[in-house]
Amino acid sequence: MLIKTKGDVDDNNIDHISNDETTNLVVPLFPEFKHPGLGKQVLMRPPSKQFLNSPSKLEDSLSGSTKITQFNSAGQPYDYIVNRFLQTIKKHLSSPQRSEVEGQIIRTLISQQAKLQYMLHIDWAKYYTSYLQHINTKVPGPINNQPFFADLCSNDTIYKLNLKQDVDFVLLNRNTWMFIYSLYGGGPEVSIQDYTKGEGFENSTQKPTLSRVSSLQSGLVDTVSYMSITLPFQKSQFELPPIGFYNESNYCFMHAALQTLLSVEQINCWMMNEGKRIVTQFSDKYRYLNAYQEIITLAINKKAGAFIKIQQLKQLIKSKFDPRQQHDSQEFLRYFIEQLTIEIQGQSKYDQPITEIVFQGQMMSLIKCDQCNQQSTKFESFLDLSLSMNKLQTLEKCLRLFFAQEILSDHYQCENCNNETRAIKKYVIGTPPLYLMIHLKRFQVYPNKIKLNGHVRFPISLDVQEFCSIKAKYKLRSIIVHQGTPERGHYVTFSSRQEQWYYFDDQKIYLVTEQDVLQQQAYVLIYEKVEEYLIDMQ
């Protein structure tokens, strides 16, 4: 079979190889669409590709700065970075923003690539989770790890037998434990190493039950929402091969959205484990989960460059997304994520669905009274940011317009001084999501239905510190592009997998370059968080 490389391709003709025959493909030149310089069409699975059912064991890789130790009031050492975080939280102990700031600190500490070695009782961890999530407003009391022991005698070091991770305790890395312990006190400190040695056991063969996948599926703050999915794991184990979707009708809107989801390794991991369990037990009840599980199962078993035909999902959505009509890919992406979220809620062993863990962020609304200067703060969750283009030429300018201060009218009722006055309102991202979805409003329906075709420059690396309460940096993972007009168009996806960019056009897949991606008129952009830390570190 013939494979043409980028240098062999002319402007209008590309050899498309499908199954066992070679056919000539003419790529349409849509208005205002920068056609990528296509490389090799994808035909085979990358070598040494494996799909495993659990992440590898984490290795301790503390940076040099964290090895500088100090001592707390109890005479125990803690790292320099922990001390700086303690100084930060002390400034907010009486502040309404305490739980938000503390949540940021915890997310930063647990994201460190360090061994999980300190046990925290599950009851205290659950309450602490609800506090950080603003469900409970009362500050937690001292840590209580006494239930780990066979009796409550302070001198007794005999542990209870067969304690189970995620049932009786969660595991923390050293810096996270030292921060919480220094802040709340209590205890006692129990390391998993001491417990697994069976210290004080009459029968040394009896050991606690530990899970190899705990670093991904358990921990603090429900654990999944703040800890588990942000912990490092071998993403390559859950990367799916680039496969296409056969299009026999107007389903390009669905295909483009699904390609972005298939590039999210955290959701792939959940579907291969917890999702598979739910679907196996309740296949008839969870229709969208079952349909997506079918797609992932087919993708895993296909060679890179092959394509599959979607069946179940098409049947589920046809009443809302009539295949005889044109539909919006961003609308479908939101709808599909929401349907998965509804089905996962209550079935997963965690309180928060994987879709919310991955895509949901938290926005802070700050309103400051013009008379008494009282500032009120409200929190609300968001799935994506929908930005007006307004003839702006860069994504950063679109973001600045979205997060610009707003002057409220004289009819604002201040809760503090009870006056009707002016106020300043500003939005700030309090909790940046793991994956940030950005929607550019290219389609306008009033007064006339039009599409804005201007090119908005966007970066591969996106720093959103300007719009956040913490420093957060992202890396581009996928974009959805609309070609054509509002009445007649086509959706394609550019997505990064295995450190390589691919161009997905229904069943056709091509290797492309980063420069090809940056030339596109993006409609939806999906960024993955690669770095997060507090702004107030002085």
C-alpha positions, 0 to 999 in steps of 0.5 A: 500500500502507498503512503504519501508523506507531507512532501508528497502531497499536493494541494488538492489530492491525497491518497486515502488508504481505507482497509485494503484498497487505495482510493483518491481523496479530494479534500474540500477547501472550505471558506476560511479554513486553513487546511493542514499540511497533512503528514502520513495517514495513520495506519497502524498502532504505535509499537509497544502499546499496552492498556493496563488496568491500574496506574504504576506505583508512584515514586518519591521525587521530592524537589530539593526545596522541599528537603529543607526542614524546620520544626513545628511547635510539637518539635516535629520536622516539616518541609520549608514549603509546608511552612510557607503554606502555613504562613499563608493560611494564617493570614486567612484563619478568620477570613470567609475565604479560608476554606477556598485558600486552604483547598488551593493549598491542599490541592497543591500539596497532594499533587506533589510526586511523593509517596503516599505514606501517612494514614488519615482516618476516613471519617475525619477526611470526609468531614474535611472534604465537606469543609473544603467544598463549602458544604460544612462551614464549621472548621474541623476539630483535631485529627482523630486517628485513635480508631486505628488502634485496638483500644484507646489506651495511649500507650498501646501500639497494637493496631486493629487488623485488616483495615482497608484503604478507602474504607477505614483510611486514606493515604497522604504524602508527607507534606500534606500530612504535615500541613494538616497535622500542624494546622489541626493537631490531634493524631496520632501520626500513623505511617503505612510502613509501620502499620504494614509491618504488623507492629504489635500483631500477634499473628505477623501474617495478618496484614492490612488490605491495600489497593494498588490503584489507591494513588489514582482512586482514593485520598483526601477531599472525596478524594477524587475531586481534589486528590486522586485525579490530580495525582500523577499516573502513567498517562500512556497506559490510558491513551487510546489509539487514534481511530476514526468514526464512520459517517453515514449521515450528519454526525460530524458534530458528534464525532468531533466532540467524541474525539476530544473526550477520547483524548482525556486519559483520566476519563479513559482510566475511569471507564476502563475500571469503575465504568466497566464495573457499573456497565457490567452490572447495570447495562440496561439502566445506564444507557449513555455510560453503556454507549460510551463504554462500547466506543472505548472498547471498540477503540482499544481493540482497533489498530491506529488509523482504523475506524469504527461505526457508532450504533448505540449512541446514535439511537440515544440522541436521535430524538434531540439531535435529528440526523437530518439536520445540522447540529452544534458540536459544542452543544452536543459535547455539553449535553453528552457530558451532562448525561454521563454525569447524571448516570454516574451520580449515585453509582460511583463509589465516590460522591463526585462523578469523574466528569465533574472531577475532570471538567468542572471548575469553580468561579468566584463572584466578588462584589464590592460595595461602593459605600462601605467597601464590604466585599461579598463572595459567592461560588458557582460551578462551571463546565466551560467558558463561553467567550465573545470574540467581539472582533478580538484577535487573541484568546487572551483578549477574549478572556480579559473581556470575559473577566473584566470588572462590571459596574453594577447600577445604583440599585445594588442592595448591600447586605452590610450597610443595607443601602442601595448603591453602586458596586463593582462585580468581578469574576475570578476562577477560584478552582481551575478545572483539570481540563479547561474547555473554552467556547468561542461564540462564532455563531450569532442568531440575532438579528441575523444568523451569521458565523464569525470567521475571524482567526483568533490566535491561541497559544499551545501553553496558556497561563491563566494566572491573570484570571485566577486566585491561584497560578495555573498553567495549561497545555492545549490538548484538542480543538474543534473546528467548524468549516463552512457556513451556519446552514451547511458546514462540517466539524473536524477535530485536532487532538494531541495523543501520545505527544503527536497531533492528529487531524480527525475528519470522521473516518479519516485521520492524518498526522499534522504539526503543531503549526497546522493546529495554530492556523485553525479557526478554533471553535472549541479549545480544550486545555489540560492543566499542567501546573498549579500553585498559590499566588500568595507565596510571599 
